[in-house]
Amino acid sequence: MSNLQTLLDDLELNSSNVLRTTIYLTDYKDFDTINAIYAEHLSEPFPVRTTVQVAALPLGAKVQIDTVIGL
């Protein structure tokens, strides 16, 4: 989420410009933790979101987030 915030700052945008996210988790047990972190960085009304569990992510990551940003 800090990488997303850096990108938004560089583009002179804010979290209201986030239209959609897809969150990939390697362990669905992390779902509650992800929700808490997500809510710290984005505010209601939250962007449209899909969360899915995957077998693995590149470089051993536990979480990957795809984001669509509107200008």
C-alpha positions as CSV (number, residue, x, y, z in Angstrom):
1,M,0.0,0.0,0.0
2,S,2.9,2.3,0.6
3,N,4.0,1.7,-3.0
4,L,0.5,2.7,-4.2
5,Q,0.6,5.9,-2.1
6,T,4.0,6.8,-3.6
7,L,2.6,6.4,-7.1
8,L,-0.4,8.5,-6.2
9,D,1.8,11.2,-4.7
10,D,4.0,11.2,-7.8
11,L,1.0,11.6,-10.0
12,E,-0.4,14.3,-7.7
13,L,-3.5,12.1,-7.0
14,N,-5.0,10.7,-3.9
15,S,-6.9,7.6,-2.8
16,S,-10.2,8.9,-4.2
17,N,-8.6,8.3,-7.7
18,V,-8.3,4.5,-7.0
19,L,-11.2,3.0,-9.0
20,R,-10.6,-0.8,-8.6
21,T,-8.3,-3.2,-6.9
22,T,-7.6,-6.9,-7.2
23,I,-5.8,-8.4,-4.3
24,Y,-4.0,-11.7,-4.7
25,L,-3.2,-13.6,-1.5
26,T,-1.1,-16.8,-1.1
27,D,-3.0,-17.6,2.2
28,Y,-6.6,-16.5,2.7
29,K,-5.9,-16.5,6.5
30,D,-4.3,-13.1,5.8
31,F,-7.7,-11.7,4.7
32,D,-8.5,-9.9,7.9
33,T,-5.0,-8.3,8.1
34,I,-5.3,-7.2,4.5
35,N,-8.7,-5.6,5.2
36,A,-7.3,-3.7,8.2
37,I,-4.3,-2.4,6.2
38,Y,-6.5,-1.6,3.2
39,A,-8.9,0.5,5.4
40,E,-5.9,2.5,6.8
41,H,-4.9,3.6,3.3
42,L,-8.2,3.9,1.5
43,S,-11.5,5.4,2.7
44,E,-15.1,4.9,2.1
45,P,-16.6,4.5,-0.3
46,F,-14.0,1.9,-1.0
47,P,-13.0,1.2,-4.6
48,V,-14.5,-1.9,-6.2
49,R,-12.4,-4.9,-5.0
50,T,-11.8,-8.5,-5.8
51,T,-9.7,-10.7,-3.5
52,V,-8.5,-14.1,-4.6
53,Q,-6.2,-16.8,-3.2
54,V,-3.4,-18.0,-5.5
55,A,-0.9,-20.8,-5.3
56,A,2.2,-18.5,-5.5
57,L,3.3,-15.0,-6.4
58,P,6.6,-13.8,-7.9
59,L,9.6,-13.4,-5.6
60,G,7.9,-15.3,-2.8
61,A,5.5,-12.4,-2.1
62,K,2.5,-13.1,0.1
63,V,0.3,-10.3,-1.4
64,Q,0.1,-8.6,-4.8
65,I,-2.3,-5.8,-5.5
66,D,-3.4,-4.6,-9.0
67,T,-4.9,-1.2,-9.1
68,V,-6.9,0.8,-11.6
69,I,-6.5,4.6,-11.2
70,G,-8.8,7.2,-12.8
71,L,-7.6,10.7,-13.5
